[in-house]
């Protein structure tokens, strides 16, 4: 277990110029992994260290127990315990808890328990397997939004759920005062653009849910990202999003291309298999994932290790770094997770 602060030259969030707005959700929200012990129990000590690491790196919030957090293979009690651990670990950033289910009653129960555990907001994947019709989507989300007085993010990821949330449904949901965001992971920029266009008058944020498309989504009006790569390269991710939100697309593009090799590697196998291996290499928890997932294929581990070593030296094709106050970040504690 390692509790480190990175010394990459991008600085903490306070050091990054950004034009902040009144959007409900804006910036970088890492979709946190859930570390496990050798006995397949949640490693709460490492989880807390990871949350503190991300906060120091300058993220705008953290998202535990979502898809990346392996919520599908966690009991409800474990789910709530993880939220409490993360809530206790961070000081000044919101905790957006994954509480979705294909069973409305179960999603409501998880959402109520998350609120009691101190969550600041909820991320709700659309019902999977059931394939609800538009009215079913509306009733599902409104049931939770009516009962739980927290900001909520609708999560559209058809590759996992079997169908996309219709744009008309999203637009209707955006009128609910507690439904304030949309995680866009459809890979369909036309659909995402229409959601942004048709909800522009509402207090409603559209966040990228696909690291490879974060910059394109920001360029058409998105306000941030719920990110996997930000677990591994949080400062660089914050710098890219901050540059885009401030209108500096030359810098944002450069940072996007710096991150792209790592993004591709982190999705070479099912998420969160590669990102947990990457964090293991960086000394932030073991690589274990719960069955039916399995550890990253051995043949890919060394290529991932080699790529991460390049990022330690500013990253593939890195731009010349901007100066950072040496007192803004603490020295990193190096450690080999093998």
N, C-alpha and C positions, 0 to 999 in steps of 0.2 A: 504494500500500500504506500502511495506517495501523495503528499499534499503539496503540489508545486504551483508556481506562478511562471508562466512562460516569459521569455525575454525577447520575443519577436519584436521587430522594430515598429510595429503599428500602434503600440501604446494602448492605454485603457480607454474606455469610452469617453471619459472626460477630455481626453487629448484629441478626439476626433471631431472635426467641425461638422455640424449637421444642422440643417434647418428643421427644427422640431415643429410638429403641428399638433392639432387637437384630435388626431385620429385615435380611436379606442385602442388599437394595437399598432405599434410602429417599431421597426427595427429587427433585431435578431433574437430569436427564441429557440435555443437548442432543444431538440427532441431528445431528452436524456435517455441514456441506456440504464438498465438496472443491473448492477454487478452482483454476481453470485459467489458464494463461498465454495470450497471444495465439496461441501455436503449439500450443495444445491439450495442453500438458504440465501435470502437476500443479505448482501453485505452492506449493512447500514452505515458502518464507519466509512467505507470507501465511497458509498453513495453521497454522504454528507461532504466528504472531501471534494468530490467531483462538482457538487453544486457550488461550493465556495470558490473553487477554481474558476468556474464559468462566470460567477459574479465578479470576481476580481478582473477577469479578462474583459469586462465591459459589456456583457450581453444585456439585453433589455428585459429579459424574463426567461424562465425555464419551464419546460413542459415534460414532467414525469408521467410515467405509466400510460404512454401512448403506444403506437405500434412499435416504435423503436425501443420502448421500455418493456417490451414483451408482456404487455398486459393480458394478452390472450391466454397465457399459461400461468397466470398468477391468481391466487384466491382473492376474494374480496377483502379479507382481513389484511393480506399482504399489500394489496392495492392501497388501502387506507394508511397502512404503516409507512409505505414509501412516501406518500404525500406528506405525512407528518414529519418524516425525517428531512425531506427537502425544505419544507416550510421553516423548520427550526434552524436549518443550516444557513439559509440566506438572510440578509438583512434588509436590503432596499429594492429588490426586484420582485415582480409578481410571479407567483407559481400558478401556472395554467395546467390543471390536472386533466388527463384523459379519462373520460367517464362514459364513453359510448358503448352501446350494445345493440344487438338486433332484437332485443326484448325491451320494450319501452319501460316496463316496470323495473327491470334490472338496471337500465340506464338511469332511471329516476332515483333508485335507491343508492347507486354509486355516486350520483351527483349530490344527493343530500349528505351522504357521509363525507364526501370530499369537502363540501362547504363546512361541515362541522370540524374537519381536520385542519381548516385554515386556508384552503385553496382560495386564490384571488379570482380565478376564472376557470372555465371548463372548455375542453376540446371534445367535441362529440362526433365521432365517426358516424356516417350514415348507416342505417340498418343493412347488414350483410346477409346473404343467403335468402332472406324472405322476399327480396325484390318488391318493396312496396310501390303502390301507385302514388301519383302526386298527392292525393288527399291524405294518404297514409304518412308520407313524409311530413306534411304540414302538422298533422295531429301529433306525431311522435315528438317533433322538436318543440311545438308549442306546449305540450304537456310538461316538459322539463323546464322550459323557460318561464312558464306561469308559476311553477312550484318552487324554483330555486332562484333567489335574487342575486345572481352573479352574472357578470359578462360571459357570454357563451360564443364559441366559434364552431360553425358548421364545417365539417370535414368531408370533402368530396374526393374520394380515392377509388375510382371504379375498378382499378386493377386488383384491389383487395375485396371490394364489396359486390362486384358483379354488375353494377349499373351506376350511371352518373345521376346526380341530383339534377332534375330539370332546372334550367335557368329561371323559368317562371316561378318555381317553388322557392328558389333562393331569394328572388326579388320580394316575394310576399313575406318570407321570414325576416328579411331585413327591416321590416316595419315594426317588429317586436322590440321593445326597449331593451330587453336583456340579450337579444341575439345581435351581437355587435361585430362579428367577424366571420370570415370564410377562409378555410385552408384549401388552397387550390392545388390538387395533386392529380389532375386528370391528364396532364400533358397536352391539353388542347387549348392553345393560346386564343383561338377564336372564341371558345366558350368563356374563358377567363376574361377576355376583353369585354364580352357582352355583360358579364356579371358586374365588372367595374363600371361600365357605362351606365347600366340601369340602376345601380345603387349609389350613384355619385351624390345624390341629395340626402342620403341617409347617413346616420352615424354608424358607419359600417366599413370595416377594414378588410381588404383582400390581401392575404399573405400567401407567398409561394410555399408550396409543400413539396417542391421538386428542386433540389439544389442546382441541377443543371439549367433550370429555367428561372432562377431567381432574378437575374439581371433583366431578361426580357419582361418578366412580370412587373418589375419595378418601372421599367420604361413605359409601360402602358397604364400606369396609375396604381400599381400595387404599393403597399406601405411597409413591407418587410417580409420575413421568412420564418417559418418553423423548420429548422434545419438539422440535418444529420451531420454534415461536414463541420458545423460549428462546434461539435463536441471535441473535434481534433484540432481544428484551426480557428478558435474563436476570435482572436484579434483580427486575423486576416479577413474573416467573414464580416465582422463589424465594420472594418475599414471599407470593404466593398459596398456594403449596403449604405453606410454613411455617406460615401462619395456619391452614390446614385441619388440618394434622397436630397443631397445638396446640389445636384445638377452637374457634378463633375464626372461626366460619363467617360472621359478619356481615362481617368484613373480607375473608375469602376470597371471598365472593360479590361484593363490590364490585370486588375486583381481577379476578375472573373476567369481570365485565361490562366492565371497562376493556380487557381483552385481547381480548374477543370480536370487535370490528371488525377487528383485525389478523389474528386467526385466520381469519376468513372470507376476508380478502383473500389470505392466504398459501395458501389452497386453492382459489382461483378458477380456477387452471389446475393441471396436474399438478405435484405436488411432485417435485423441488425448484425448479421454474422460478420461482415468485414469491419464495421465500425468498432465492434467489441474487440476484435483482434488488433485494430489500430490503437485503441486505448490501452490494451494490454502491452503493446510495444512501447507506448509512452509512459508506462508505469502507473496507469490509472484504473486498475482492476483486472481481474482475470478474463480470459477469452470465452468462458463457458456460456453457452446459450441453452435454454431448456428445450427438451424434446417436444415436438418432433424436429426441431432445427438441430444442426450439428456444427461443430467448430469449422472455421474456414479451412478449405482444402489445403493440404500441406504445400502443394506446389505454388500456391499464391502467397504464402506467408512471407517468403524471402523477398518477393518483388514488392510487397507492401512495405516491408521493413526498409528496403532500399529507397523507395519513394519518400517515405517519411524522413529518412536521413537527408534527402535533398531539401525538404521543407525546413529542417533545422538550420540549413545554410541559406535561408531566404526563399527557397522554393524554386521549382522549375521555371526558368525564364523570368526570375523575379526582377521587378523594377528596382531602381536605386531607392533605398528607404528614406523616408523623411525623418528628420531628427526628432528624438523623443527625450524628454526630460529623464535623466537616469534615475531620479527619485520617484518617477511615476510607477515603476514596476519593481518588484523584488527580484533578486537573483533566483534562477530556477534551481531546483534540486534535481540533479540528473539521476537516472536510475534505469537499469535494464530490467524490463518486466519479464524476461524469459526465465 
